[in-house]
Amino acid sequence: MSLQPERIAQLCELLKLPAIHAEWSAYAQRAAQEEHSFADFLESVLSASEPPVPSAFARRCSSSRRSRP
């Protein structure tokens, strides 16, 4: 039994990449069936990811820049 899917799930959670967690397996199967390169696989998985929500720190920095004269 492979622990790799569990490790990938943990990493996706840690990196806040829920879309990749949900889709990576399907992309991996498709890439293997169609003999895609690793770069093609990676591009398809990364394109599925949602842009991260800005952190509170980033929002504060952004708002402080806008409030300056």
mmCIF file of the N, C-alpha and C atoms, coordinates in Angstrom:
data_MODEL
# 
_entry.id   MODEL 
# 
loop_
_atom_site.group_PDB 
_atom_site.id 
_atom_site.type_symbol 
_atom_site.label_atom_id 
_atom_site.label_alt_id 
_atom_site.label_comp_id 
_atom_site.label_asym_id 
_atom_site.label_entity_id 
_atom_site.label_seq_id 
_atom_site.pdbx_PDB_ins_code 
_atom_site.Cartn_x 
_atom_site.Cartn_y 
_atom_site.Cartn_z 
_atom_site.occupancy 
_atom_site.B_iso_or_equiv 
_atom_site.pdbx_formal_charge 
_atom_site.auth_seq_id 
_atom_site.auth_comp_id 
_atom_site.auth_asym_id 
_atom_site.auth_atom_id 
_atom_site.pdbx_PDB_model_num 
ATOM 1   N N  . MET A 1 1  ? 0.828  -1.180 0.000   1.00 0.00 ? 1  MET A N  1 
ATOM 2   C CA . MET A 1 1  ? 0.000  0.000  0.000   1.00 0.00 ? 1  MET A CA 1 
ATOM 3   C C  . MET A 1 1  ? 0.881  1.255  0.000   1.00 0.00 ? 1  MET A C  1 
ATOM 4   N N  . SER A 1 2  ? 0.572  2.164  -0.906  1.00 0.00 ? 2  SER A N  1 
ATOM 5   C CA . SER A 1 2  ? 1.370  3.378  -1.036  1.00 0.00 ? 2  SER A CA 1 
ATOM 6   C C  . SER A 1 2  ? 0.842  4.478  -0.123  1.00 0.00 ? 2  SER A C  1 
ATOM 7   N N  . LEU A 1 3  ? 1.745  5.157  0.521   1.00 0.00 ? 3  LEU A N  1 
ATOM 8   C CA . LEU A 1 3  ? 1.381  6.285  1.374   1.00 0.00 ? 3  LEU A CA 1 
ATOM 9   C C  . LEU A 1 3  ? 1.459  7.605  0.604   1.00 0.00 ? 3  LEU A C  1 
ATOM 10  N N  . GLN A 1 4  ? 1.857  7.527  -0.655  1.00 0.00 ? 4  GLN A N  1 
ATOM 11  C CA . GLN A 1 4  ? 2.030  8.740  -1.446  1.00 0.00 ? 4  GLN A CA 1 
ATOM 12  C C  . GLN A 1 4  ? 0.752  9.584  -1.537  1.00 0.00 ? 4  GLN A C  1 
ATOM 13  N N  . PRO A 1 5  ? -0.423 9.010  -1.804  1.00 0.00 ? 5  PRO A N  1 
ATOM 14  C CA . PRO A 1 5  ? -1.631 9.848  -1.841  1.00 0.00 ? 5  PRO A CA 1 
ATOM 15  C C  . PRO A 1 5  ? -1.890 10.588 -0.526  1.00 0.00 ? 5  PRO A C  1 
ATOM 16  N N  . GLU A 1 6  ? -1.593 9.949  0.584   1.00 0.00 ? 6  GLU A N  1 
ATOM 17  C CA . GLU A 1 6  ? -1.764 10.612 1.879   1.00 0.00 ? 6  GLU A CA 1 
ATOM 18  C C  . GLU A 1 6  ? -0.789 11.773 2.039   1.00 0.00 ? 6  GLU A C  1 
ATOM 19  N N  . ARG A 1 7  ? 0.455  11.567 1.605   1.00 0.00 ? 7  ARG A N  1 
ATOM 20  C CA . ARG A 1 7  ? 1.449  12.641 1.696   1.00 0.00 ? 7  ARG A CA 1 
ATOM 21  C C  . ARG A 1 7  ? 1.064  13.804 0.787   1.00 0.00 ? 7  ARG A C  1 
ATOM 22  N N  . ILE A 1 8  ? 0.568  13.504 -0.399  1.00 0.00 ? 8  ILE A N  1 
ATOM 23  C CA . ILE A 1 8  ? 0.134  14.558 -1.318  1.00 0.00 ? 8  ILE A CA 1 
ATOM 24  C C  . ILE A 1 8  ? -1.030 15.324 -0.711  1.00 0.00 ? 8  ILE A C  1 
ATOM 25  N N  . ALA A 1 9  ? -1.962 14.626 -0.105  1.00 0.00 ? 9  ALA A N  1 
ATOM 26  C CA . ALA A 1 9  ? -3.099 15.287 0.553   1.00 0.00 ? 9  ALA A CA 1 
ATOM 27  C C  . ALA A 1 9  ? -2.615 16.222 1.654   1.00 0.00 ? 9  ALA A C  1 
ATOM 28  N N  . GLN A 1 10 ? -1.673 15.768 2.462   1.00 0.00 ? 10 GLN A N  1 
ATOM 29  C CA . GLN A 1 10 ? -1.144 16.598 3.541   1.00 0.00 ? 10 GLN A CA 1 
ATOM 30  C C  . GLN A 1 10 ? -0.440 17.836 2.993   1.00 0.00 ? 10 GLN A C  1 
ATOM 31  N N  . LEU A 1 11 ? 0.337  17.653 1.929   1.00 0.00 ? 11 LEU A N  1 
ATOM 32  C CA . LEU A 1 11 ? 1.042  18.788 1.335   1.00 0.00 ? 11 LEU A CA 1 
ATOM 33  C C  . LEU A 1 11 ? 0.068  19.789 0.726   1.00 0.00 ? 11 LEU A C  1 
ATOM 34  N N  . CYS A 1 12 ? -0.961 19.293 0.069   1.00 0.00 ? 12 CYS A N  1 
ATOM 35  C CA . CYS A 1 12 ? -1.967 20.193 -0.507  1.00 0.00 ? 12 CYS A CA 1 
ATOM 36  C C  . CYS A 1 12 ? -2.664 20.985 0.585   1.00 0.00 ? 12 CYS A C  1 
ATOM 37  N N  . GLU A 1 13 ? -2.941 20.349 1.704   1.00 0.00 ? 13 GLU A N  1 
ATOM 38  C CA . GLU A 1 13 ? -3.563 21.045 2.824   1.00 0.00 ? 13 GLU A CA 1 
ATOM 39  C C  . GLU A 1 13 ? -2.615 22.093 3.382   1.00 0.00 ? 13 GLU A C  1 
ATOM 40  N N  . LEU A 1 14 ? -1.369 21.719 3.582   1.00 0.00 ? 14 LEU A N  1 
ATOM 41  C CA . LEU A 1 14 ? -0.370 22.629 4.119   1.00 0.00 ? 14 LEU A CA 1 
ATOM 42  C C  . LEU A 1 14 ? -0.178 23.843 3.208   1.00 0.00 ? 14 LEU A C  1 
ATOM 43  N N  . LEU A 1 15 ? -0.152 23.597 1.903   1.00 0.00 ? 15 LEU A N  1 
ATOM 44  C CA . LEU A 1 15 ? 0.071  24.675 0.933   1.00 0.00 ? 15 LEU A CA 1 
ATOM 45  C C  . LEU A 1 15 ? -1.214 25.381 0.517   1.00 0.00 ? 15 LEU A C  1 
ATOM 46  N N  . LYS A 1 16 ? -2.327 24.937 1.082   1.00 0.00 ? 16 LYS A N  1 
ATOM 47  C CA . LYS A 1 16 ? -3.641 25.517 0.791   1.00 0.00 ? 16 LYS A CA 1 
ATOM 48  C C  . LYS A 1 16 ? -3.965 25.442 -0.703  1.00 0.00 ? 16 LYS A C  1 
ATOM 49  N N  . LEU A 1 17 ? -3.899 24.209 -1.222  1.00 0.00 ? 17 LEU A N  1 
ATOM 50  C CA . LEU A 1 17 ? -4.182 23.941 -2.636  1.00 0.00 ? 17 LEU A CA 1 
ATOM 51  C C  . LEU A 1 17 ? -5.280 22.894 -2.766  1.00 0.00 ? 17 LEU A C  1 
ATOM 52  N N  . PRO A 1 18 ? -6.506 23.237 -2.385  1.00 0.00 ? 18 PRO A N  1 
ATOM 53  C CA . PRO A 1 18 ? -7.582 22.240 -2.409  1.00 0.00 ? 18 PRO A CA 1 
ATOM 54  C C  . PRO A 1 18 ? -7.922 21.735 -3.807  1.00 0.00 ? 18 PRO A C  1 
ATOM 55  N N  . ALA A 1 19 ? -7.803 22.581 -4.809  1.00 0.00 ? 19 ALA A N  1 
ATOM 56  C CA . ALA A 1 19 ? -8.127 22.148 -6.168  1.00 0.00 ? 19 ALA A CA 1 
ATOM 57  C C  . ALA A 1 19 ? -7.140 21.091 -6.650  1.00 0.00 ? 19 ALA A C  1 
ATOM 58  N N  . ILE A 1 20 ? -5.883 21.254 -6.318  1.00 0.00 ? 20 ILE A N  1 
ATOM 59  C CA . ILE A 1 20 ? -4.878 20.254 -6.715  1.00 0.00 ? 20 ILE A CA 1 
ATOM 60  C C  . ILE A 1 20 ? -5.140 18.954 -5.974  1.00 0.00 ? 20 ILE A C  1 
ATOM 61  N N  . HIS A 1 21 ? -5.461 19.043 -4.697  1.00 0.00 ? 21 HIS A N  1 
ATOM 62  C CA . HIS A 1 21 ? -5.762 17.836 -3.931  1.00 0.00 ? 21 HIS A CA 1 
ATOM 63  C C  . HIS A 1 21 ? -6.907 17.064 -4.574  1.00 0.00 ? 21 HIS A C  1 
ATOM 64  N N  . ALA A 1 22 ? -7.914 17.785 -5.043  1.00 0.00 ? 22 ALA A N  1 
ATOM 65  C CA . ALA A 1 22 ? -9.094 17.140 -5.613  1.00 0.00 ? 22 ALA A CA 1 
ATOM 66  C C  . ALA A 1 22 ? -8.838 16.532 -6.990  1.00 0.00 ? 22 ALA A C  1 
ATOM 67  N N  . GLU A 1 23 ? -7.897 17.078 -7.746  1.00 0.00 ? 23 GLU A N  1 
ATOM 68  C CA . GLU A 1 23 ? -7.755 16.686 -9.155  1.00 0.00 ? 23 GLU A CA 1 
ATOM 69  C C  . GLU A 1 23 ? -6.456 15.980 -9.540  1.00 0.00 ? 23 GLU A C  1 
ATOM 70  N N  . TRP A 1 24 ? -5.446 15.964 -8.674  1.00 0.00 ? 24 TRP A N  1 
ATOM 71  C CA . TRP A 1 24 ? -4.137 15.485 -9.110  1.00 0.00 ? 24 TRP A CA 1 
ATOM 72  C C  . TRP A 1 24 ? -4.163 14.047 -9.607  1.00 0.00 ? 24 TRP A C  1 
ATOM 73  N N  . SER A 1 25 ? -4.941 13.206 -8.974  1.00 0.00 ? 25 SER A N  1 
ATOM 74  C CA . SER A 1 25 ? -4.973 11.791 -9.350  1.00 0.00 ? 25 SER A CA 1 
ATOM 75  C C  . SER A 1 25 ? -5.506 11.605 -10.768 1.00 0.00 ? 25 SER A C  1 
ATOM 76  N N  . ALA A 1 26 ? -6.562 12.326 -11.099 1.00 0.00 ? 26 ALA A N  1 
ATOM 77  C CA . ALA A 1 26 ? -7.130 12.232 -12.451 1.00 0.00 ? 26 ALA A CA 1 
ATOM 78  C C  . ALA A 1 26 ? -6.138 12.747 -13.482 1.00 0.00 ? 26 ALA A C  1 
ATOM 79  N N  . TYR A 1 27 ? -5.452 13.831 -13.163 1.00 0.00 ? 27 TYR A N  1 
ATOM 80  C CA . TYR A 1 27 ? -4.444 14.359 -14.088 1.00 0.00 ? 27 TYR A CA 1 
ATOM 81  C C  . TYR A 1 27 ? -3.291 13.372 -14.254 1.00 0.00 ? 27 TYR A C  1 
ATOM 82  N N  . ALA A 1 28 ? -2.891 12.739 -13.173 1.00 0.00 ? 28 ALA A N  1 
ATOM 83  C CA . ALA A 1 28 ? -1.795 11.764 -13.251 1.00 0.00 ? 28 ALA A CA 1 
ATOM 84  C C  . ALA A 1 28 ? -2.181 10.574 -14.121 1.00 0.00 ? 28 ALA A C  1 
ATOM 85  N N  . GLN A 1 29 ? -3.395 10.076 -13.958 1.00 0.00 ? 29 GLN A N  1 
ATOM 86  C CA . GLN A 1 29 ? -3.850 8.951  -14.778 1.00 0.00 ? 29 GLN A CA 1 
ATOM 87  C C  . GLN A 1 29 ? -3.907 9.333  -16.252 1.00 0.00 ? 29 GLN A C  1 
ATOM 88  N N  . ARG A 1 30 ? -4.461 10.513 -16.524 1.00 0.00 ? 30 ARG A N  1 
ATOM 89  C CA . ARG A 1 30 ? -4.552 10.967 -17.912 1.00 0.00 ? 30 ARG A CA 1 
ATOM 90  C C  . ARG A 1 30 ? -3.160 11.155 -18.519 1.00 0.00 ? 30 ARG A C  1 
ATOM 91  N N  . ALA A 1 31 ? -2.250 11.732 -17.768 1.00 0.00 ? 31 ALA A N  1 
ATOM 92  C CA . ALA A 1 31 ? -0.891 11.947 -18.267 1.00 0.00 ? 31 ALA A CA 1 
ATOM 93  C C  . ALA A 1 31 ? -0.204 10.617 -18.576 1.00 0.00 ? 31 ALA A C  1 
ATOM 94  N N  . ALA A 1 32 ? -0.418 9.621  -17.734 1.00 0.00 ? 32 ALA A N  1 
ATOM 95  C CA . ALA A 1 32 ? 0.187  8.303  -17.971 1.00 0.00 ? 32 ALA A CA 1 
ATOM 96  C C  . ALA A 1 32 ? -0.418 7.634  -19.203 1.00 0.00 ? 32 ALA A C  1 
ATOM 97  N N  . GLN A 1 33 ? -1.731 7.711  -19.341 1.00 0.00 ? 33 GLN A N  1 
ATOM 98  C CA . GLN A 1 33 ? -2.396 7.089  -20.482 1.00 0.00 ? 33 GLN A CA 1 
ATOM 99  C C  . GLN A 1 33 ? -1.984 7.735  -21.798 1.00 0.00 ? 33 GLN A C  1 
ATOM 100 N N  . GLU A 1 34 ? -1.842 9.047  -21.782 1.00 0.00 ? 34 GLU A N  1 
ATOM 101 C CA . GLU A 1 34 ? -1.519 9.782  -23.006 1.00 0.00 ? 34 GLU A CA 1 
ATOM 102 C C  . GLU A 1 34 ? -0.025 10.035 -23.164 1.00 0.00 ? 34 GLU A C  1 
ATOM 103 N N  . GLU A 1 35 ? 0.772  9.475  -22.256 1.00 0.00 ? 35 GLU A N  1 
ATOM 104 C CA . GLU A 1 35 ? 2.234  9.578  -22.285 1.00 0.00 ? 35 GLU A CA 1 
ATOM 105 C C  . GLU A 1 35 ? 2.718  11.025 -22.334 1.00 0.00 ? 35 GLU A C  1 
ATOM 106 N N  . HIS A 1 36 ? 2.111  11.859 -21.497 1.00 0.00 ? 36 HIS A N  1 
ATOM 107 C CA . HIS A 1 36 ? 2.535  13.252 -21.404 1.00 0.00 ? 36 HIS A CA 1 
ATOM 108 C C  . HIS A 1 36 ? 3.823  13.345 -20.600 1.00 0.00 ? 36 HIS A C  1 
ATOM 109 N N  . SER A 1 37 ? 4.550  14.404 -20.831 1.00 0.00 ? 37 SER A N  1 
ATOM 110 C CA . SER A 1 37 ? 5.764  14.646 -20.058 1.00 0.00 ? 37 SER A CA 1 
ATOM 111 C C  . SER A 1 37 ? 5.385  15.110 -18.649 1.00 0.00 ? 37 SER A C  1 
ATOM 112 N N  . PHE A 1 38 ? 6.374  15.074 -17.768 1.00 0.00 ? 38 PHE A N  1 
ATOM 113 C CA . PHE A 1 38 ? 6.131  15.564 -16.419 1.00 0.00 ? 38 PHE A CA 1 
ATOM 114 C C  . PHE A 1 38 ? 5.752  17.035 -16.451 1.00 0.00 ? 38 PHE A C  1 
ATOM 115 N N  . ALA A 1 39 ? 6.405  17.806 -17.316 1.00 0.00 ? 39 ALA A N  1 
ATOM 116 C CA . ALA A 1 39 ? 6.096  19.236 -17.419 1.00 0.00 ? 39 ALA A CA 1 
ATOM 117 C C  . ALA A 1 39 ? 4.640  19.442 -17.838 1.00 0.00 ? 39 ALA A C  1 
ATOM 118 N N  . ASP A 1 40 ? 4.144  18.641 -18.776 1.00 0.00 ? 40 ASP A N  1 
ATOM 119 C CA . ASP A 1 40 ? 2.741  18.742 -19.186 1.00 0.00 ? 40 ASP A CA 1 
ATOM 120 C C  . ASP A 1 40 ? 1.819  18.416 -18.019 1.00 0.00 ? 40 ASP A C  1 
ATOM 121 N N  . PHE A 1 41 ? 2.149  17.362 -17.282 1.00 0.00 ? 41 PHE A N  1 
ATOM 122 C CA . PHE A 1 41 ? 1.360  16.978 -16.111 1.00 0.00 ? 41 PHE A CA 1 
ATOM 123 C C  . PHE A 1 41 ? 1.346  18.110 -15.088 1.00 0.00 ? 41 PHE A C  1 
ATOM 124 N N  . LEU A 1 42 ? 2.513  18.644 -14.794 1.00 0.00 ? 42 LEU A N  1 
ATOM 125 C CA . LEU A 1 42 ? 2.617  19.705 -13.790 1.00 0.00 ? 42 LEU A CA 1 
ATOM 126 C C  . LEU A 1 42 ? 1.835  20.941 -14.216 1.00 0.00 ? 42 LEU A C  1 
ATOM 127 N N  . GLU A 1 43 ? 1.936  21.297 -15.474 1.00 0.00 ? 43 GLU A N  1 
ATOM 128 C CA . GLU A 1 43 ? 1.196  22.455 -15.971 1.00 0.00 ? 43 GLU A CA 1 
ATOM 129 C C  . GLU A 1 43 ? -0.310 22.256 -15.817 1.00 0.00 ? 43 GLU A C  1 
ATOM 130 N N  . SER A 1 44 ? -0.799 21.077 -16.141 1.00 0.00 ? 44 SER A N  1 
ATOM 131 C CA . SER A 1 44 ? -2.240 20.833 -16.031 1.00 0.00 ? 44 SER A CA 1 
ATOM 132 C C  . SER A 1 44 ? -2.702 20.858 -14.579 1.00 0.00 ? 44 SER A C  1 
ATOM 133 N N  . VAL A 1 45 ? -1.896 20.309 -13.679 1.00 0.00 ? 45 VAL A N  1 
ATOM 134 C CA . VAL A 1 45 ? -2.262 20.320 -12.259 1.00 0.00 ? 45 VAL A CA 1 
ATOM 135 C C  . VAL A 1 45 ? -2.226 21.740 -11.712 1.00 0.00 ? 45 VAL A C  1 
ATOM 136 N N  . LEU A 1 46 ? -1.193 22.483 -12.030 1.00 0.00 ? 46 LEU A N  1 
ATOM 137 C CA . LEU A 1 46 ? -1.086 23.849 -11.513 1.00 0.00 ? 46 LEU A CA 1 
ATOM 138 C C  . LEU A 1 46 ? -2.164 24.759 -12.091 1.00 0.00 ? 46 LEU A C  1 
ATOM 139 N N  . SER A 1 47 ? -2.576 24.500 -13.304 1.00 0.00 ? 47 SER A N  1 
ATOM 140 C CA . SER A 1 47 ? -3.636 25.329 -13.889 1.00 0.00 ? 47 SER A CA 1 
ATOM 141 C C  . SER A 1 47 ? -4.975 25.069 -13.206 1.00 0.00 ? 47 SER A C  1 
ATOM 142 N N  . ALA A 1 48 ? -5.100 23.937 -12.530 1.00 0.00 ? 48 ALA A N  1 
ATOM 143 C CA . ALA A 1 48 ? -6.329 23.627 -11.804 1.00 0.00 ? 48 ALA A CA 1 
ATOM 144 C C  . ALA A 1 48 ? -6.384 24.333 -10.462 1.00 0.00 ? 48 ALA A C  1 
ATOM 145 N N  . SER A 1 49 ? -5.238 24.801 -9.978  1.00 0.00 ? 49 SER A N  1 
ATOM 146 C CA . SER A 1 49 ? -5.225 25.407 -8.646  1.00 0.00 ? 49 SER A CA 1 
ATOM 147 C C  . SER A 1 49 ? -5.861 26.783 -8.690  1.00 0.00 ? 49 SER A C  1 
ATOM 148 N N  . GLU A 1 50 ? -6.486 27.124 -7.589  1.00 0.00 ? 50 GLU A N  1 
ATOM 149 C CA . GLU A 1 50 ? -7.121 28.427 -7.461  1.00 0.00 ? 50 GLU A CA 1 
ATOM 150 C C  . GLU A 1 50 ? -6.093 29.409 -6.918  1.00 0.00 ? 50 GLU A C  1 
ATOM 151 N N  . PRO A 1 51 ? -6.197 30.666 -7.305  1.00 0.00 ? 51 PRO A N  1 
ATOM 152 C CA . PRO A 1 51 ? -5.263 31.635 -6.722  1.00 0.00 ? 51 PRO A CA 1 
ATOM 153 C C  . PRO A 1 51 ? -5.470 31.705 -5.215  1.00 0.00 ? 51 PRO A C  1 
ATOM 154 N N  . PRO A 1 52 ? -4.404 31.779 -4.452  1.00 0.00 ? 52 PRO A N  1 
ATOM 155 C CA . PRO A 1 52 ? -4.548 31.811 -3.000  1.00 0.00 ? 52 PRO A CA 1 
ATOM 156 C C  . PRO A 1 52 ? -5.240 33.086 -2.533  1.00 0.00 ? 52 PRO A C  1 
ATOM 157 N N  . VAL A 1 53 ? -5.955 32.960 -1.456  1.00 0.00 ? 53 VAL A N  1 
ATOM 158 C CA . VAL A 1 53 ? -6.603 34.107 -0.841  1.00 0.00 ? 53 VAL A CA 1 
ATOM 159 C C  . VAL A 1 53 ? -5.521 34.926 -0.146  1.00 0.00 ? 53 VAL A C  1 
ATOM 160 N N  . PRO A 1 54 ? -5.503 36.222 -0.384  1.00 0.00 ? 54 PRO A N  1 
ATOM 161 C CA . PRO A 1 54 ? -4.451 37.034 0.261   1.00 0.00 ? 54 PRO A CA 1 
ATOM 162 C C  . PRO A 1 54 ? -4.533 36.921 1.779   1.00 0.00 ? 54 PRO A C  1 
ATOM 163 N N  . SER A 1 55 ? -3.397 36.869 2.401   1.00 0.00 ? 55 SER A N  1 
ATOM 164 C CA . SER A 1 55 ? -3.357 36.782 3.862   1.00 0.00 ? 55 SER A CA 1 
ATOM 165 C C  . SER A 1 55 ? -3.749 38.121 4.466   1.00 0.00 ? 55 SER A C  1 
ATOM 166 N N  . ALA A 1 56 ? -4.072 38.094 5.723   1.00 0.00 ? 56 ALA A N  1 
ATOM 167 C CA . ALA A 1 56 ? -4.414 39.330 6.428   1.00 0.00 ? 56 ALA A CA 1 
ATOM 168 C C  . ALA A 1 56 ? -3.249 40.308 6.371   1.00 0.00 ? 56 ALA A C  1 
ATOM 169 N N  . PHE A 1 57 ? -2.031 39.795 6.472   1.00 0.00 ? 57 PHE A N  1 
ATOM 170 C CA . PHE A 1 57 ? -0.845 40.648 6.407   1.00 0.00 ? 57 PHE A CA 1 
ATOM 171 C C  . PHE A 1 57 ? -0.762 41.331 5.046   1.00 0.00 ? 57 PHE A C  1 
ATOM 172 N N  . ALA A 1 58 ? -0.974 40.585 3.972   1.00 0.00 ? 58 ALA A N  1 
ATOM 173 C CA . ALA A 1 58 ? -0.910 41.159 2.628   1.00 0.00 ? 58 ALA A CA 1 
ATOM 174 C C  . ALA A 1 58 ? -2.003 42.209 2.437   1.00 0.00 ? 58 ALA A C  1 
ATOM 175 N N  . ARG A 1 59 ? -3.191 41.938 2.979   1.00 0.00 ? 59 ARG A N  1 
ATOM 176 C CA . ARG A 1 59 ? -4.276 42.917 2.863   1.00 0.00 ? 59 ARG A CA 1 
ATOM 177 C C  . ARG A 1 59 ? -3.927 44.202 3.615   1.00 0.00 ? 59 ARG A C  1 
ATOM 178 N N  . ARG A 1 60 ? -3.327 44.064 4.806   1.00 0.00 ? 60 ARG A N  1 
ATOM 179 C CA . ARG A 1 60 ? -2.944 45.247 5.578   1.00 0.00 ? 60 ARG A CA 1 
ATOM 180 C C  . ARG A 1 60 ? -1.884 46.052 4.826   1.00 0.00 ? 60 ARG A C  1 
ATOM 181 N N  . CYS A 1 61 ? -0.916 45.374 4.257   1.00 0.00 ? 61 CYS A N  1 
ATOM 182 C CA . CYS A 1 61 ? 0.134  46.064 3.506   1.00 0.00 ? 61 CYS A CA 1 
ATOM 183 C C  . CYS A 1 61 ? -0.462 46.796 2.313   1.00 0.00 ? 61 CYS A C  1 
ATOM 184 N N  . SER A 1 62 ? -1.352 46.136 1.627   1.00 0.00 ? 62 SER A N  1 
ATOM 185 C CA . SER A 1 62 ? -1.979 46.734 0.465   1.00 0.00 ? 62 SER A CA 1 
ATOM 186 C C  . SER A 1 62 ? -2.802 47.953 0.854   1.00 0.00 ? 62 SER A C  1 
ATOM 187 N N  . SER A 1 63 ? -3.577 47.853 1.923   1.00 0.00 ? 63 SER A N  1 
ATOM 188 C CA . SER A 1 63 ? -4.429 48.969 2.329   1.00 0.00 ? 63 SER A CA 1 
ATOM 189 C C  . SER A 1 63 ? -3.585 50.123 2.865   1.00 0.00 ? 63 SER A C  1 
ATOM 190 N N  . SER A 1 64 ? -2.452 49.839 3.502   1.00 0.00 ? 64 SER A N  1 
ATOM 191 C CA . SER A 1 64 ? -1.617 50.906 4.030   1.00 0.00 ? 64 SER A CA 1 
ATOM 192 C C  . SER A 1 64 ? -0.945 51.674 2.891   1.00 0.00 ? 64 SER A C  1 
ATOM 193 N N  . ARG A 1 65 ? -0.642 51.003 1.802   1.00 0.00 ? 65 ARG A N  1 
ATOM 194 C CA . ARG A 1 65 ? -0.045 51.678 0.655   1.00 0.00 ? 65 ARG A CA 1 
ATOM 195 C C  . ARG A 1 65 ? -1.058 52.604 -0.004  1.00 0.00 ? 65 ARG A C  1 
ATOM 196 N N  . ARG A 1 66 ? -2.318 52.172 -0.028  1.00 0.00 ? 66 ARG A N  1 
ATOM 197 C CA . ARG A 1 66 ? -3.353 52.986 -0.670  1.00 0.00 ? 66 ARG A CA 1 
ATOM 198 C C  . ARG A 1 66 ? -3.669 54.220 0.166   1.00 0.00 ? 66 ARG A C  1 
ATOM 199 N N  . SER A 1 67 ? -3.520 54.131 1.479   1.00 0.00 ? 67 SER A N  1 
ATOM 200 C CA . SER A 1 67 ? -3.887 55.254 2.338   1.00 0.00 ? 67 SER A CA 1 
ATOM 201 C C  . SER A 1 67 ? -2.802 56.320 2.443   1.00 0.00 ? 67 SER A C  1 
ATOM 202 N N  . ARG A 1 68 ? -1.641 56.056 1.890   1.00 0.00 ? 68 ARG A N  1 
ATOM 203 C CA . ARG A 1 68 ? -0.559 57.051 1.925   1.00 0.00 ? 68 ARG A CA 1 
ATOM 204 C C  . ARG A 1 68 ? -0.773 58.096 0.837   1.00 0.00 ? 68 ARG A C  1 
ATOM 205 N N  . PRO A 1 69 ? -0.396 59.364 1.124   1.00 0.00 ? 69 PRO A N  1 
ATOM 206 C CA . PRO A 1 69 ? -0.559 60.420 0.110   1.00 0.00 ? 69 PRO A CA 1 
ATOM 207 C C  . PRO A 1 69 ? 0.403  60.277 -1.032  1.00 0.00 ? 69 PRO A C  1 
# 
